[in-house]
């Protein structure tokens, strides 16, 4: 029992620094959803408040939107996505918190949508053990 408690204490993401406020990991998109225009965008900025962005990934469309299937072998080849991550911007000011609150942004590139159908993607980001997502909808022409 003692060993289990000791291990839990070692894997905790919280760090207590005497001159700082005790804090916990956090990540929150400022919006639940955003809409992109049909013409696309070289830089579409998605604001995030977090204790640092550790990972970002995009899930766009359904299975057939993401994969080409070889009819003979059944092999899958990834399709080029209409939305891709360009970079993560981390700007912050020194604060009195143990885990600094970052006003960050995720920059994605969105290709023009001439399909006649709206497209949807989910952008998911992680900070330590916390995860949040935002839905991106692109209008069609």
URHUJO-V745573 format. One line per field, one symbol per residue. ss: DSSP state (a for helix, b for strand, c for the rest). A space follows every 10 residues. Layout:
BEGIN
ss->???
END
This chain:
BEGIN
ss->caaaaaaaaa accccccccc bcccccbbbc ccbbbbcccc bbbbbbbbbb ccccbbbbbb ccaaaabbbc cccccbbbcc ccbbbbbbbb bcccccbccc cbbbbbbbbb ccccccccbb bbbbbbbccb bbbbbbbbcc c
END
